[in-house]
Amino acid sequence: MEFVIAQSSELTVKDMLSIGGPLGIGGVLVWYLWYTTSVTWPKKDEEHRKERTEIQAAYSKTLDTIVERFDNSLTSEREHREREARENRDRFRCPVIEQRG
């Protein structure tokens, strides 16, 4: 069998079949395995790493914001409770007990 390639720069379907025919399904499988392992998977791995890094950064920022808000809320409540306790102490002082002590 003889391989015939067109003289022009364009390959016709007949030319591609004459080249691919002898390779058969084995050649196609070898090419597919090579392409998937050397081109597709590394590209997908890199995209996944990039997306994961972006997600982790966004999550860290969100978590920091939540912790800061919670801390501010606790501080505000603590100040309110301290003020409330002082007001209650001042309001319910018993003059009789204060004179004894």
Sequence and secondary structure as in RCSB ss.txt:
>XXXX:A:sequence
MEFVIAQSSELTVKDMLSIGGPLGIGGVLVWYLWYTTSVTWPKKDEEHRKERTEIQAAYSKTLDTIVERFDNSLT
SEREHREREARENRDRFRCPVIEQRG
>XXXX:A:secstr
      SSS   HHHHHHHHHHHHHHHHHHHHHHHIIIIIHHHHHHHHHHHHHHHHHHHHHHHHHHHHHHHHHHH
HHHHHHHHHHHHHHHHT  HHHHHH 
